[in-house]
Each structure stands twice: as structure tokens, then as C-alpha cells.
Amino acid sequence: MIKPKITCREATEILLQGEDRSLPLAERLSLRLHQRSCGNCRRFARQVALMRQASARWRKFSED
């Protein structure tokens, strides 16, 4: 079931858990709905994505 309103703390937890596992549809939708109204959580999601990209590039660089 989709939780209609999640907190920023819950959104952060869901976002970070999504790095390690596939999120169920309800969690993905709750996160997306929250991010539509919360600029801080959107910014955090962009920062996490940037760190993921930087880590991948560093791994590739260190392997070469």
C-alpha cells in the first residue's frame, strides 16, 4: 500500500535502500510523491547519484 505522506527521514532511508535492493512499487511511488513536493530531498537524491557516478569513475580509473 502506498503511504500517502512520508517524512524526509523516511524518504532518505528509502532512497539509500534503493542503492542495495530493488524497491517495491509502493516505496518507489511514495518516494517520488515526496520528492515532488520537497526540494531538499530532490537535492539529496541528485547528490547520491553524483556520488554513485564518482565512485564508479574512481573504480574504473583505479582498475586501469
PDBQT receptor file of N, H, CA, C and O in Angstrom, charges set to zero:
ATOM      1  N   MET A   1       0.847  -1.179   0.000  1.00  0.00    +0.000 N 
ATOM      2  CA  MET A   1       0.000   0.000   0.000  1.00  0.00    +0.000 C 
ATOM      3  C   MET A   1       0.890   1.239   0.000  1.00  0.00    +0.000 C 
ATOM      4  O   MET A   1       1.899   1.293   0.702  1.00  0.00    +0.000 OA
ATOM      5  N   ILE A   2       0.509   2.216  -0.783  1.00  0.00    +0.000 N 
ATOM      6  H   ILE A   2      -0.311   2.172  -1.354  1.00  0.00    +0.000 HD
ATOM      7  CA  ILE A   2       1.259   3.459  -0.872  1.00  0.00    +0.000 C 
ATOM      8  C   ILE A   2       0.960   4.302   0.364  1.00  0.00    +0.000 C 
ATOM      9  O   ILE A   2      -0.195   4.574   0.693  1.00  0.00    +0.000 OA
ATOM     10  N   LYS A   3       2.028   4.704   1.033  1.00  0.00    +0.000 N 
ATOM     11  H   LYS A   3       2.966   4.483   0.766  1.00  0.00    +0.000 HD
ATOM     12  CA  LYS A   3       1.879   5.583   2.178  1.00  0.00    +0.000 C 
ATOM     13  C   LYS A   3       1.727   7.001   1.628  1.00  0.00    +0.000 C 
ATOM     14  O   LYS A   3       2.625   7.488   0.941  1.00  0.00    +0.000 OA
ATOM     15  N   PRO A   4       0.605   7.675   1.916  1.00  0.00    +0.000 N 
ATOM     16  CA  PRO A   4       0.323   8.953   1.271  1.00  0.00    +0.000 C 
ATOM     17  C   PRO A   4       1.345  10.049   1.579  1.00  0.00    +0.000 C 
ATOM     18  O   PRO A   4       1.652  10.852   0.697  1.00  0.00    +0.000 OA
ATOM     19  N   LYS A   5       1.869  10.107   2.773  1.00  0.00    +0.000 N 
ATOM     20  H   LYS A   5       1.620   9.455   3.489  1.00  0.00    +0.000 HD
ATOM     21  CA  LYS A   5       2.810  11.170   3.126  1.00  0.00    +0.000 C 
ATOM     22  C   LYS A   5       3.944  10.572   3.953  1.00  0.00    +0.000 C 
ATOM     23  O   LYS A   5       3.726  10.058   5.050  1.00  0.00    +0.000 OA
ATOM     24  N   ILE A   6       5.146  10.647   3.415  1.00  0.00    +0.000 N 
ATOM     25  H   ILE A   6       5.324  11.065   2.524  1.00  0.00    +0.000 HD
ATOM     26  CA  ILE A   6       6.297  10.162   4.155  1.00  0.00    +0.000 C 
ATOM     27  C   ILE A   6       7.141  11.355   4.578  1.00  0.00    +0.000 C 
ATOM     28  O   ILE A   6       7.067  12.425   3.974  1.00  0.00    +0.000 OA
ATOM     29  N   THR A   7       7.941  11.164   5.614  1.00  0.00    +0.000 N 
ATOM     30  H   THR A   7       8.002  10.294   6.105  1.00  0.00    +0.000 HD
ATOM     31  CA  THR A   7       8.812  12.235   6.101  1.00  0.00    +0.000 C 
ATOM     32  C   THR A   7      10.103  12.253   5.291  1.00  0.00    +0.000 C 
ATOM     33  O   THR A   7      10.391  11.331   4.528  1.00  0.00    +0.000 OA
ATOM     34  N   CYS A   8      10.863  13.309   5.471  1.00  0.00    +0.000 N 
ATOM     35  H   CYS A   8      10.629  14.058   6.090  1.00  0.00    +0.000 HD
ATOM     36  CA  CYS A   8      12.166  13.393   4.805  1.00  0.00    +0.000 C 
ATOM     37  C   CYS A   8      13.081  12.267   5.273  1.00  0.00    +0.000 C 
ATOM     38  O   CYS A   8      13.834  11.705   4.478  1.00  0.00    +0.000 OA
ATOM     39  N   ARG A   9      13.019  11.942   6.536  1.00  0.00    +0.000 N 
ATOM     40  H   ARG A   9      12.407  12.398   7.183  1.00  0.00    +0.000 HD
ATOM     41  CA  ARG A   9      13.840  10.851   7.067  1.00  0.00    +0.000 C 
ATOM     42  C   ARG A   9      13.478   9.531   6.381  1.00  0.00    +0.000 C 
ATOM     43  O   ARG A   9      14.362   8.766   5.994  1.00  0.00    +0.000 OA
ATOM     44  N   GLU A  10      12.180   9.268   6.233  1.00  0.00    +0.000 N 
ATOM     45  H   GLU A  10      11.462   9.889   6.548  1.00  0.00    +0.000 HD
ATOM     46  CA  GLU A  10      11.741   8.038   5.562  1.00  0.00    +0.000 C 
ATOM     47  C   GLU A  10      12.161   8.047   4.096  1.00  0.00    +0.000 C 
ATOM     48  O   GLU A  10      12.582   7.023   3.556  1.00  0.00    +0.000 OA
ATOM     49  N   ALA A  11      12.044   9.213   3.455  1.00  0.00    +0.000 N 
ATOM     50  H   ALA A  11      11.703  10.044   3.894  1.00  0.00    +0.000 HD
ATOM     51  CA  ALA A  11      12.433   9.324   2.042  1.00  0.00    +0.000 C 
ATOM     52  C   ALA A  11      13.922   9.033   1.880  1.00  0.00    +0.000 C 
ATOM     53  O   ALA A  11      14.327   8.348   0.941  1.00  0.00    +0.000 OA
ATOM     54  N   THR A  12      14.726   9.549   2.790  1.00  0.00    +0.000 N 
ATOM     55  H   THR A  12      14.397  10.104   3.553  1.00  0.00    +0.000 HD
ATOM     56  CA  THR A  12      16.170   9.314   2.748  1.00  0.00    +0.000 C 
ATOM     57  C   THR A  12      16.475   7.829   2.913  1.00  0.00    +0.000 C 
ATOM     58  O   THR A  12      17.297   7.274   2.184  1.00  0.00    +0.000 OA
ATOM     59  N   GLU A  13      15.814   7.192   3.866  1.00  0.00    +0.000 N 
ATOM     60  H   GLU A  13      15.146   7.642   4.458  1.00  0.00    +0.000 HD
ATOM     61  CA  GLU A  13      16.026   5.755   4.091  1.00  0.00    +0.000 C 
ATOM     62  C   GLU A  13      15.663   4.950   2.853  1.00  0.00    +0.000 C 
ATOM     63  O   GLU A  13      16.409   4.059   2.447  1.00  0.00    +0.000 OA
ATOM     64  N   ILE A  14      14.520   5.262   2.254  1.00  0.00    +0.000 N 
ATOM     65  H   ILE A  14      13.914   5.986   2.584  1.00  0.00    +0.000 HD
ATOM     66  CA  ILE A  14      14.072   4.530   1.069  1.00  0.00    +0.000 C 
ATOM     67  C   ILE A  14      15.060   4.739  -0.075  1.00  0.00    +0.000 C 
ATOM     68  O   ILE A  14      15.424   3.787  -0.766  1.00  0.00    +0.000 OA
ATOM     69  N   LEU A  15      15.493   5.987  -0.275  1.00  0.00    +0.000 N 
ATOM     70  H   LEU A  15      15.197   6.760   0.286  1.00  0.00    +0.000 HD
ATOM     71  CA  LEU A  15      16.429   6.291  -1.347  1.00  0.00    +0.000 C 
ATOM     72  C   LEU A  15      17.730   5.505  -1.179  1.00  0.00    +0.000 C 
ATOM     73  O   LEU A  15      18.232   4.921  -2.140  1.00  0.00    +0.000 OA
ATOM     74  N   LEU A  16      18.272   5.490   0.030  1.00  0.00    +0.000 N 
ATOM     75  H   LEU A  16      17.865   5.964   0.810  1.00  0.00    +0.000 HD
ATOM     76  CA  LEU A  16      19.522   4.786   0.276  1.00  0.00    +0.000 C 
ATOM     77  C   LEU A  16      19.350   3.265   0.191  1.00  0.00    +0.000 C 
ATOM     78  O   LEU A  16      20.255   2.566  -0.266  1.00  0.00    +0.000 OA
ATOM     79  N   GLN A  17      18.205   2.754   0.623  1.00  0.00    +0.000 N 
ATOM     80  H   GLN A  17      17.470   3.322   0.993  1.00  0.00    +0.000 HD
ATOM     81  CA  GLN A  17      17.949   1.316   0.493  1.00  0.00    +0.000 C 
ATOM     82  C   GLN A  17      17.856   0.924  -0.973  1.00  0.00    +0.000 C 
ATOM     83  O   GLN A  17      18.198  -0.198  -1.345  1.00  0.00    +0.000 OA
ATOM     84  N   GLY A  18      17.395   1.847  -1.801  1.00  0.00    +0.000 N 
ATOM     85  H   GLY A  18      17.117   2.759  -1.499  1.00  0.00    +0.000 HD
ATOM     86  CA  GLY A  18      17.296   1.589  -3.235  1.00  0.00    +0.000 C 
ATOM     87  C   GLY A  18      18.652   1.376  -3.890  1.00  0.00    +0.000 C 
ATOM     88  O   GLY A  18      18.728   0.852  -5.001  1.00  0.00    +0.000 OA
ATOM     89  N   GLU A  19      19.717   1.775  -3.215  1.00  0.00    +0.000 N 
ATOM     90  H   GLU A  19      19.655   2.201  -2.312  1.00  0.00    +0.000 HD
ATOM     91  CA  GLU A  19      21.069   1.526  -3.715  1.00  0.00    +0.000 C 
ATOM     92  C   GLU A  19      21.443   0.048  -3.579  1.00  0.00    +0.000 C 
ATOM     93  O   GLU A  19      22.259  -0.467  -4.342  1.00  0.00    +0.000 OA
ATOM     94  N   ASP A  20      20.839  -0.622  -2.603  1.00  0.00    +0.000 N 
ATOM     95  H   ASP A  20      20.176  -0.203  -1.983  1.00  0.00    +0.000 HD
ATOM     96  CA  ASP A  20      21.212  -2.009  -2.281  1.00  0.00    +0.000 C 
ATOM     97  C   ASP A  20      20.209  -3.056  -2.740  1.00  0.00    +0.000 C 
ATOM     98  O   ASP A  20      20.542  -4.236  -2.854  1.00  0.00    +0.000 OA
ATOM     99  N   ARG A  21      18.992  -2.628  -3.000  1.00  0.00    +0.000 N 
ATOM    100  H   ARG A  21      18.721  -1.670  -2.908  1.00  0.00    +0.000 HD
ATOM    101  CA  ARG A  21      17.955  -3.598  -3.373  1.00  0.00    +0.000 C 
ATOM    102  C   ARG A  21      16.942  -2.942  -4.291  1.00  0.00    +0.000 C 
ATOM    103  O   ARG A  21      16.871  -1.718  -4.402  1.00  0.00    +0.000 OA
ATOM    104  N   SER A  22      16.171  -3.777  -4.937  1.00  0.00    +0.000 N 
ATOM    105  H   SER A  22      16.229  -4.771  -4.846  1.00  0.00    +0.000 HD
ATOM    106  CA  SER A  22      15.103  -3.285  -5.786  1.00  0.00    +0.000 C 
ATOM    107  C   SER A  22      13.920  -2.868  -4.898  1.00  0.00    +0.000 C 
ATOM    108  O   SER A  22      13.451  -3.648  -4.069  1.00  0.00    +0.000 OA
ATOM    109  N   LEU A  23      13.453  -1.644  -5.079  1.00  0.00    +0.000 N 
ATOM    110  H   LEU A  23      13.834  -1.010  -5.752  1.00  0.00    +0.000 HD
ATOM    111  CA  LEU A  23      12.360  -1.151  -4.244  1.00  0.00    +0.000 C 
ATOM    112  C   LEU A  23      11.011  -1.592  -4.797  1.00  0.00    +0.000 C 
ATOM    113  O   LEU A  23      10.795  -1.580  -6.009  1.00  0.00    +0.000 OA
ATOM    114  N   PRO A  24      10.104  -1.980  -3.904  1.00  0.00    +0.000 N 
ATOM    115  CA  PRO A  24       8.742  -2.301  -4.353  1.00  0.00    +0.000 C 
ATOM    116  C   PRO A  24       8.061  -1.050  -4.926  1.00  0.00    +0.000 C 
ATOM    117  O   PRO A  24       8.436   0.080  -4.613  1.00  0.00    +0.000 OA
ATOM    118  N   LEU A  25       7.083  -1.276  -5.745  1.00  0.00    +0.000 N 
ATOM    119  H   LEU A  25       6.778  -2.194  -6.000  1.00  0.00    +0.000 HD
ATOM    120  CA  LEU A  25       6.368  -0.185  -6.399  1.00  0.00    +0.000 C 
ATOM    121  C   LEU A  25       5.836   0.836  -5.393  1.00  0.00    +0.000 C 
ATOM    122  O   LEU A  25       5.945   2.040  -5.627  1.00  0.00    +0.000 OA
ATOM    123  N   ALA A  26       5.269   0.382  -4.288  1.00  0.00    +0.000 N 
ATOM    124  H   ALA A  26       5.180  -0.595  -4.098  1.00  0.00    +0.000 HD
ATOM    125  CA  ALA A  26       4.693   1.299  -3.300  1.00  0.00    +0.000 C 
ATOM    126  C   ALA A  26       5.752   2.242  -2.739  1.00  0.00    +0.000 C 
ATOM    127  O   ALA A  26       5.491   3.433  -2.570  1.00  0.00    +0.000 OA
ATOM    128  N   GLU A  27       6.942   1.723  -2.449  1.00  0.00    +0.000 N 
ATOM    129  H   GLU A  27       7.154   0.756  -2.586  1.00  0.00    +0.000 HD
ATOM    130  CA  GLU A  27       8.009   2.574  -1.927  1.00  0.00    +0.000 C 
ATOM    131  C   GLU A  27       8.504   3.557  -2.983  1.00  0.00    +0.000 C 
ATOM    132  O   GLU A  27       8.755   4.724  -2.680  1.00  0.00    +0.000 OA
ATOM    133  N   ARG A  28       8.643   3.090  -4.212  1.00  0.00    +0.000 N 
ATOM    134  H   ARG A  28       8.439   2.142  -4.458  1.00  0.00    +0.000 HD
ATOM    135  CA  ARG A  28       9.082   3.980  -5.290  1.00  0.00    +0.000 C 
ATOM    136  C   ARG A  28       8.097   5.121  -5.482  1.00  0.00    +0.000 C 
ATOM    137  O   ARG A  28       8.500   6.272  -5.652  1.00  0.00    +0.000 OA
ATOM    138  N   LEU A  29       6.806   4.807  -5.455  1.00  0.00    +0.000 N 
ATOM    139  H   LEU A  29       6.479   3.872  -5.316  1.00  0.00    +0.000 HD
ATOM    140  CA  LEU A  29       5.788   5.846  -5.640  1.00  0.00    +0.000 C 
ATOM    141  C   LEU A  29       5.748   6.806  -4.461  1.00  0.00    +0.000 C 
ATOM    142  O   LEU A  29       5.622   8.015  -4.656  1.00  0.00    +0.000 OA
ATOM    143  N   SER A  30       5.852   6.293  -3.246  1.00  0.00    +0.000 N 
ATOM    144  H   SER A  30       5.953   5.311  -3.087  1.00  0.00    +0.000 HD
ATOM    145  CA  SER A  30       5.871   7.165  -2.069  1.00  0.00    +0.000 C 
ATOM    146  C   SER A  30       7.053   8.119  -2.129  1.00  0.00    +0.000 C 
ATOM    147  O   SER A  30       6.923   9.306  -1.829  1.00  0.00    +0.000 OA
ATOM    148  N   LEU A  31       8.202   7.593  -2.518  1.00  0.00    +0.000 N 
ATOM    149  H   LEU A  31       8.308   6.629  -2.762  1.00  0.00    +0.000 HD
ATOM    150  CA  LEU A  31       9.403   8.420  -2.627  1.00  0.00    +0.000 C 
ATOM    151  C   LEU A  31       9.221   9.480  -3.710  1.00  0.00    +0.000 C 
ATOM    152  O   LEU A  31       9.541  10.650  -3.501  1.00  0.00    +0.000 OA
ATOM    153  N   ARG A  32       8.716   9.072  -4.845  1.00  0.00    +0.000 N 
ATOM    154  H   ARG A  32       8.456   8.121  -5.014  1.00  0.00    +0.000 HD
ATOM    155  CA  ARG A  32       8.516  10.014  -5.952  1.00  0.00    +0.000 C 
ATOM    156  C   ARG A  32       7.528  11.123  -5.575  1.00  0.00    +0.000 C 
ATOM    157  O   ARG A  32       7.754  12.293  -5.885  1.00  0.00    +0.000 OA
ATOM    158  N   LEU A  33       6.440  10.751  -4.911  1.00  0.00    +0.000 N 
ATOM    159  H   LEU A  33       6.257   9.801  -4.659  1.00  0.00    +0.000 HD
ATOM    160  CA  LEU A  33       5.459  11.760  -4.480  1.00  0.00    +0.000 C 
ATOM    161  C   LEU A  33       6.082  12.732  -3.488  1.00  0.00    +0.000 C 
ATOM    162  O   LEU A  33       5.849  13.939  -3.566  1.00  0.00    +0.000 OA
ATOM    163  N   HIS A  34       6.866  12.214  -2.566  1.00  0.00    +0.000 N 
ATOM    164  H   HIS A  34       7.055  11.234  -2.504  1.00  0.00    +0.000 HD
ATOM    165  CA  HIS A  34       7.512  13.085  -1.581  1.00  0.00    +0.000 C 
ATOM    166  C   HIS A  34       8.483  14.040  -2.270  1.00  0.00    +0.000 C 
ATOM    167  O   HIS A  34       8.510  15.232  -1.965  1.00  0.00    +0.000 OA
ATOM    168  N   GLN A  35       9.265  13.523  -3.185  1.00  0.00    +0.000 N 
ATOM    169  H   GLN A  35       9.243  12.555  -3.433  1.00  0.00    +0.000 HD
ATOM    170  CA  GLN A  35      10.264  14.350  -3.847  1.00  0.00    +0.000 C 
ATOM    171  C   GLN A  35       9.640  15.446  -4.705  1.00  0.00    +0.000 C 
ATOM    172  O   GLN A  35      10.256  16.488  -4.928  1.00  0.00    +0.000 OA
ATOM    173  N   ARG A  36       8.441  15.218  -5.178  1.00  0.00    +0.000 N 
ATOM    174  H   ARG A  36       7.941  14.372  -4.997  1.00  0.00    +0.000 HD
ATOM    175  CA  ARG A  36       7.774  16.254  -5.978  1.00  0.00    +0.000 C 
ATOM    176  C   ARG A  36       7.497  17.501  -5.150  1.00  0.00    +0.000 C 
ATOM    177  O   ARG A  36       7.445  18.607  -5.687  1.00  0.00    +0.000 OA
ATOM    178  N   SER A  37       7.317  17.326  -3.843  1.00  0.00    +0.000 N 
ATOM    179  H   SER A  37       7.359  16.428  -3.406  1.00  0.00    +0.000 HD
ATOM    180  CA  SER A  37       6.992  18.479  -3.002  1.00  0.00    +0.000 C 
ATOM    181  C   SER A  37       8.143  18.901  -2.096  1.00  0.00    +0.000 C 
ATOM    182  O   SER A  37       8.002  19.864  -1.342  1.00  0.00    +0.000 OA
ATOM    183  N   CYS A  38       9.274  18.208  -2.149  1.00  0.00    +0.000 N 
ATOM    184  H   CYS A  38       9.389  17.425  -2.761  1.00  0.00    +0.000 HD
ATOM    185  CA  CYS A  38      10.376  18.507  -1.232  1.00  0.00    +0.000 C 
ATOM    186  C   CYS A  38      11.679  18.728  -2.008  1.00  0.00    +0.000 C 
ATOM    187  O   CYS A  38      12.312  17.782  -2.477  1.00  0.00    +0.000 OA
ATOM    188  N   GLY A  39      12.049  19.973  -2.127  1.00  0.00    +0.000 N 
ATOM    189  H   GLY A  39      11.535  20.741  -1.747  1.00  0.00    +0.000 HD
ATOM    190  CA  GLY A  39      13.274  20.316  -2.845  1.00  0.00    +0.000 C 
ATOM    191  C   GLY A  39      14.525  19.769  -2.174  1.00  0.00    +0.000 C 
ATOM    192  O   GLY A  39      15.480  19.394  -2.855  1.00  0.00    +0.000 OA
ATOM    193  N   ASN A  40      14.531  19.720  -0.863  1.00  0.00    +0.000 N 
ATOM    194  H   ASN A  40      13.755  20.024  -0.310  1.00  0.00    +0.000 HD
ATOM    195  CA  ASN A  40      15.699  19.201  -0.156  1.00  0.00    +0.000 C 
ATOM    196  C   ASN A  40      15.936  17.727  -0.476  1.00  0.00    +0.000 C 
ATOM    197  O   ASN A  40      17.080  17.314  -0.667  1.00  0.00    +0.000 OA
ATOM    198  N   CYS A  41      14.887  16.942  -0.536  1.00  0.00    +0.000 N 
ATOM    199  H   CYS A  41      13.958  17.277  -0.381  1.00  0.00    +0.000 HD
ATOM    200  CA  CYS A  41      15.035  15.516  -0.847  1.00  0.00    +0.000 C 
ATOM    201  C   CYS A  41      15.408  15.305  -2.315  1.00  0.00    +0.000 C 
ATOM    202  O   CYS A  41      16.137  14.366  -2.637  1.00  0.00    +0.000 OA
ATOM    203  N   ARG A  42      14.919  16.163  -3.203  1.00  0.00    +0.000 N 
ATOM    204  H   ARG A  42      14.327  16.925  -2.941  1.00  0.00    +0.000 HD
ATOM    205  CA  ARG A  42      15.346  16.081  -4.602  1.00  0.00    +0.000 C 
ATOM    206  C   ARG A  42      16.840  16.364  -4.705  1.00  0.00    +0.000 C 
ATOM    207  O   ARG A  42      17.564  15.681  -5.430  1.00  0.00    +0.000 OA
ATOM    208  N   ARG A  43      17.290  17.375  -3.974  1.00  0.00    +0.000 N 
ATOM    209  H   ARG A  43      16.702  17.930  -3.385  1.00  0.00    +0.000 HD
ATOM    210  CA  ARG A  43      18.709  17.723  -3.977  1.00  0.00    +0.000 C 
ATOM    211  C   ARG A  43      19.543  16.567  -3.417  1.00  0.00    +0.000 C 
ATOM    212  O   ARG A  43      20.599  16.243  -3.960  1.00  0.00    +0.000 OA
ATOM    213  N   PHE A  44      19.074  15.952  -2.340  1.00  0.00    +0.000 N 
ATOM    214  H   PHE A  44      18.216  16.216  -1.899  1.00  0.00    +0.000 HD
ATOM    215  CA  PHE A  44      19.794  14.822  -1.759  1.00  0.00    +0.000 C 
ATOM    216  C   PHE A  44      19.882  13.674  -2.758  1.00  0.00    +0.000 C 
ATOM    217  O   PHE A  44      20.929  13.036  -2.872  1.00  0.00    +0.000 OA
ATOM    218  N   ALA A  45      18.800  13.404  -3.480  1.00  0.00    +0.000 N 
ATOM    219  H   ALA A  45      17.950  13.923  -3.387  1.00  0.00    +0.000 HD
ATOM    220  CA  ALA A  45      18.800  12.329  -4.478  1.00  0.00    +0.000 C 
ATOM    221  C   ALA A  45      19.824  12.620  -5.578  1.00  0.00    +0.000 C 
ATOM    222  O   ALA A  45      20.510  11.707  -6.039  1.00  0.00    +0.000 OA
ATOM    223  N   ARG A  46      19.932  13.884  -6.003  1.00  0.00    +0.000 N 
ATOM    224  H   ARG A  46      19.374  14.626  -5.629  1.00  0.00    +0.000 HD
ATOM    225  CA  ARG A  46      20.943  14.249  -7.001  1.00  0.00    +0.000 C 
ATOM    226  C   ARG A  46      22.354  14.067  -6.452  1.00  0.00    +0.000 C 
ATOM    227  O   ARG A  46      23.248  13.622  -7.172  1.00  0.00    +0.000 OA
ATOM    228  N   GLN A  47      22.554  14.406  -5.186  1.00  0.00    +0.000 N 
ATOM    229  H   GLN A  47      21.827  14.767  -4.602  1.00  0.00    +0.000 HD
ATOM    230  CA  GLN A  47      23.870  14.242  -4.566  1.00  0.00    +0.000 C 
ATOM    231  C   GLN A  47      24.257  12.761  -4.482  1.00  0.00    +0.000 C 
ATOM    232  O   GLN A  47      25.408  12.403  -4.733  1.00  0.00    +0.000 OA
ATOM    233  N   VAL A  48      23.302  11.912  -4.131  1.00  0.00    +0.000 N 
ATOM    234  H   VAL A  48      22.367  12.203  -3.927  1.00  0.00    +0.000 HD
ATOM    235  CA  VAL A  48      23.565  10.469  -4.062  1.00  0.00    +0.000 C 
ATOM    236  C   VAL A  48      23.931   9.948  -5.451  1.00  0.00    +0.000 C 
ATOM    237  O   VAL A  48      24.858   9.149  -5.592  1.00  0.00    +0.000 OA
ATOM    238  N   ALA A  49      23.213  10.393  -6.463  1.00  0.00    +0.000 N 
ATOM    239  H   ALA A  49      22.460  11.041  -6.348  1.00  0.00    +0.000 HD
ATOM    240  CA  ALA A  49      23.509   9.962  -7.834  1.00  0.00    +0.000 C 
ATOM    241  C   ALA A  49      24.898  10.429  -8.256  1.00  0.00    +0.000 C 
ATOM    242  O   ALA A  49      25.637   9.680  -8.895  1.00  0.00    +0.000 OA
ATOM    243  N   LEU A  50      25.256  11.656  -7.903  1.00  0.00    +0.000 N 
ATOM    244  H   LEU A  50      24.656  12.264  -7.384  1.00  0.00    +0.000 HD
ATOM    245  CA  LEU A  50      26.577  12.180  -8.234  1.00  0.00    +0.000 C 
ATOM    246  C   LEU A  50      27.680  11.367  -7.549  1.00  0.00    +0.000 C 
ATOM    247  O   LEU A  50      28.702  11.063  -8.163  1.00  0.00    +0.000 OA
ATOM    248  N   MET A  51      27.471  11.020  -6.293  1.00  0.00    +0.000 N 
ATOM    249  H   MET A  51      26.640  11.267  -5.795  1.00  0.00    +0.000 HD
ATOM    250  CA  MET A  51      28.462  10.216  -5.570  1.00  0.00    +0.000 C 
ATOM    251  C   MET A  51      28.578   8.817  -6.170  1.00  0.00    +0.000 C 
ATOM    252  O   MET A  51      29.670   8.253  -6.228  1.00  0.00    +0.000 OA
ATOM    253  N   ARG A  52      27.453   8.259  -6.614  1.00  0.00    +0.000 N 
ATOM    254  H   ARG A  52      26.566   8.717  -6.567  1.00  0.00    +0.000 HD
ATOM    255  CA  ARG A  52      27.479   6.939  -7.251  1.00  0.00    +0.000 C 
ATOM    256  C   ARG A  52      28.297   6.994  -8.541  1.00  0.00    +0.000 C 
ATOM    257  O   ARG A  52      29.103   6.103  -8.808  1.00  0.00    +0.000 OA
ATOM    258  N   GLN A  53      28.091   8.035  -9.333  1.00  0.00    +0.000 N 
ATOM    259  H   GLN A  53      27.436   8.760  -9.116  1.00  0.00    +0.000 HD
ATOM    260  CA  GLN A  53      28.847   8.205 -10.577  1.00  0.00    +0.000 C 
ATOM    261  C   GLN A  53      30.334   8.406 -10.300  1.00  0.00    +0.000 C 
ATOM    262  O   GLN A  53      31.181   7.820 -10.974  1.00  0.00    +0.000 OA
ATOM    263  N   ALA A  54      30.646   9.229  -9.314  1.00  0.00    +0.000 N 
ATOM    264  H   ALA A  54      29.958   9.705  -8.766  1.00  0.00    +0.000 HD
ATOM    265  CA  ALA A  54      32.050   9.482  -8.976  1.00  0.00    +0.000 C 
ATOM    266  C   ALA A  54      32.738   8.209  -8.501  1.00  0.00    +0.000 C 
ATOM    267  O   ALA A  54      33.891   7.960  -8.852  1.00  0.00    +0.000 OA
ATOM    268  N   SER A  55      32.043   7.404  -7.709  1.00  0.00    +0.000 N 
ATOM    269  H   SER A  55      31.106   7.606  -7.424  1.00  0.00    +0.000 HD
ATOM    270  CA  SER A  55      32.607   6.140  -7.230  1.00  0.00    +0.000 C 
ATOM    271  C   SER A  55      32.864   5.183  -8.386  1.00  0.00    +0.000 C 
ATOM    272  O   SER A  55      33.893   4.507  -8.426  1.00  0.00    +0.000 OA
ATOM    273  N   ALA A  56      31.933   5.128  -9.315  1.00  0.00    +0.000 N 
ATOM    274  H   ALA A  56      31.098   5.677  -9.282  1.00  0.00    +0.000 HD
ATOM    275  CA  ALA A  56      32.100   4.248 -10.473  1.00  0.00    +0.000 C 
ATOM    276  C   ALA A  56      33.289   4.692 -11.313  1.00  0.00    +0.000 C 
ATOM    277  O   ALA A  56      34.067   3.862 -11.783  1.00  0.00    +0.000 OA
ATOM    278  N   ARG A  57      33.430   5.995 -11.501  1.00  0.00    +0.000 N 
ATOM    279  H   ARG A  57      32.798   6.670 -11.119  1.00  0.00    +0.000 HD
ATOM    280  CA  ARG A  57      34.571   6.502 -12.271  1.00  0.00    +0.000 C 
ATOM    281  C   ARG A  57      35.880   6.223 -11.550  1.00  0.00    +0.000 C 
ATOM    282  O   ARG A  57      36.875   5.884 -12.191  1.00  0.00    +0.000 OA
ATOM    283  N   TRP A  58      35.899   6.360 -10.230  1.00  0.00    +0.000 N 
ATOM    284  H   TRP A  58      35.091   6.636  -9.709  1.00  0.00    +0.000 HD
ATOM    285  CA  TRP A  58      37.114   6.111  -9.460  1.00  0.00    +0.000 C 
ATOM    286  C   TRP A  58      37.511   4.625  -9.563  1.00  0.00    +0.000 C 
ATOM    287  O   TRP A  58      38.683   4.292  -9.742  1.00  0.00    +0.000 OA
ATOM    288  N   ARG A  59      36.504   3.746  -9.447  1.00  0.00    +0.000 N 
ATOM    289  H   ARG A  59      35.553   4.017  -9.302  1.00  0.00    +0.000 HD
ATOM    290  CA  ARG A  59      36.796   2.304  -9.580  1.00  0.00    +0.000 C 
ATOM    291  C   ARG A  59      37.390   2.014 -10.951  1.00  0.00    +0.000 C 
ATOM    292  O   ARG A  59      38.366   1.272 -11.066  1.00  0.00    +0.000 OA
ATOM    293  N   LYS A  60      36.804   2.597 -11.990  1.00  0.00    +0.000 N 
ATOM    294  H   LYS A  60      36.011   3.199 -11.897  1.00  0.00    +0.000 HD
ATOM    295  CA  LYS A  60      37.309   2.375 -13.344  1.00  0.00    +0.000 C 
ATOM    296  C   LYS A  60      38.722   2.940 -13.488  1.00  0.00    +0.000 C 
ATOM    297  O   LYS A  60      39.582   2.307 -14.100  1.00  0.00    +0.000 OA
ATOM    298  N   PHE A  61      38.964   4.113 -12.934  1.00  0.00    +0.000 N 
ATOM    299  H   PHE A  61      38.265   4.627 -12.436  1.00  0.00    +0.000 HD
ATOM    300  CA  PHE A  61      40.280   4.728 -13.003  1.00  0.00    +0.000 C 
ATOM    301  C   PHE A  61      41.326   3.878 -12.255  1.00  0.00    +0.000 C 
ATOM    302  O   PHE A  61      42.441   3.688 -12.739  1.00  0.00    +0.000 OA
ATOM    303  N   SER A  62      40.954   3.378 -11.085  1.00  0.00    +0.000 N 
ATOM    304  H   SER A  62      40.047   3.533 -10.691  1.00  0.00    +0.000 HD
ATOM    305  CA  SER A  62      41.919   2.622 -10.289  1.00  0.00    +0.000 C 
ATOM    306  C   SER A  62      42.194   1.244 -10.870  1.00  0.00    +0.000 C 
ATOM    307  O   SER A  62      43.241   0.659 -10.591  1.00  0.00    +0.000 OA
ATOM    308  N   GLU A  63      41.273   0.710 -11.676  1.00  0.00    +0.000 N 
ATOM    309  H   GLU A  63      40.423   1.185 -11.903  1.00  0.00    +0.000 HD
ATOM    310  CA  GLU A  63      41.488  -0.585 -12.328  1.00  0.00    +0.000 C 
ATOM    311  C   GLU A  63      42.440  -0.467 -13.513  1.00  0.00    +0.000 C 
ATOM    312  O   GLU A  63      43.131  -1.426 -13.858  1.00  0.00    +0.000 OA
ATOM    313  N   ASP A  64      42.474   0.709 -14.135  1.00  0.00    +0.000 N 
ATOM    314  H   ASP A  64      41.912   1.488 -13.854  1.00  0.00    +0.000 HD
ATOM    315  CA  ASP A  64      43.333   0.924 -15.307  1.00  0.00    +0.000 C 
ATOM    316  C   ASP A  64      44.739   1.157 -14.933  1.00  0.00    +0.000 C 
ATOM    317  O   ASP A  64      45.586   1.355 -15.805  1.00  0.00    +0.000 OA
TER     318      ASP A  64
